[in-house]
Amino acid sequence: MLANPVMTASGTFGYGTEYSHIFDIQKLGAIVCKGTTLEPREGNPQPRLAETASGLINSIGLQNIGVKDLIREKTPLWAGWRVPVIVNIAGESVDDYSQLAKELDGVAGISGIEVNISCPNIKAGGAEFGANPESAARVTAAVKSATSLPVLVKLTPNTNNISKIAIAVAKAGADAISLINTLKGMYIDITTRRPLLGSKTGGLSGPAIKPIALAMVYEVAGAVELPVIGCGGIATAGDAIEFFMAGATAIQIGTATFINPHAPLDILEGIEQFMKKEGIKDITEIIGAARE
Ligand SMILES: Cc1cc2nc3c(=O)[nH]c(=O)nc-3n(C[C@H](O)[C@H](O)[C@H](O)COP(=O)(O)O)c2cc1C
């Protein structure tokens, strides 16, 4: 159970430490750290970021320090924090995911695992697992049997059957579902006549994707009994409240933090103000309100 429903999205808040001098990160509901793999990764060739209308296209490619350094360098600090930290994991095979879950199990400072079966920026694995109900279920079951930590599964919007995938993941034992990851996108530099990003395509995030994310959260919240964590383009308290009304029990803030590093806290305070103004005592009063 989180102290409040505002979380940060993986890959946009580092390991939490990067923001601890900017605001009191202990006030957040939870922090999700950068996607972690078995071995360290350097990520994709530069450039890896392109700004687009109301959005950002990134092709970072899961640059990260690897699970061993994460456990050695980051978790001792997290263990002293009040805010729970959830580790986002990614692999190229079912076995990679299960090994990652095993390594993280029982480590002090880790409160949960978010299974990224939705990264559009790596050649093998990632979104491939999330685009198909059977493989999404296989990864979920493998992670569940390798850990006693709560398991969140993060879905990709790059599919035409997100409900089927959510149902498969729920049946395979997920404790919660988070959605959405980025949408595949491209930016072409018209002077060079080539795609700007080193890996040609990337993942679109930011306000541009909010209506899509909201519709998908609405759909998935109607398809499964599990807690649904909404993510995608949330930049204001009003955006967050829309996700609650669609059926999300918590939300994650990603790209908004690049524009305003205080965004997660501003949004949390804005939700509290809205609740006060509307006489809402508990956030559960509005969860799924738009579905009735
Ligand atoms: C620079 C960048 C890096 C990201 N890295 C990850 C990652 O490592 N793992 C993951 O599951 N999602 C990753 N994401 C996706 C976000 O967590 C989030 O799902 C997505 O950006 C949509 O939310 P937003 O519009 O609020 O940013 C990344 C997004 C951005 C912009």
The ligand as an ORCA input file, in Angstrom:
! r2SCAN-3c Opt
* xyz 0 1
  C      14.158      9.084    -21.622
  C      13.186      7.986    -21.286
  C      13.674      6.765    -20.800
  C      12.782      5.734    -20.472
  N      13.278      4.549    -19.977
  C      12.404      3.571    -19.600
  C      12.882      2.359    -19.009
  O      14.084      2.173    -18.790
  N      11.972      1.402    -18.671
  C      10.609      1.587    -18.866
  O       9.820      0.696    -18.551
  N      10.140      2.736    -19.395
  C      11.002      3.717    -19.765
  N      10.519      4.892    -20.298
  C       9.048      5.062    -20.477
  C       8.421      5.841    -19.318
  O       8.617      5.189    -18.078
  C       6.907      6.056    -19.569
  O       6.270      4.801    -19.644
  C       6.638      6.822    -20.858
  O       7.617      7.818    -21.069
  C       5.247      7.455    -20.884
  O       5.079      8.364    -19.812
  P       5.343      9.971    -19.950
  O       4.614     10.423    -21.184
  O       4.824     10.546    -18.688
  O       6.817     10.137    -20.103
  C      11.380      5.932    -20.644
  C      10.915      7.171    -21.107
  C      11.779      8.198    -21.425
  C      11.226      9.515    -21.920
*
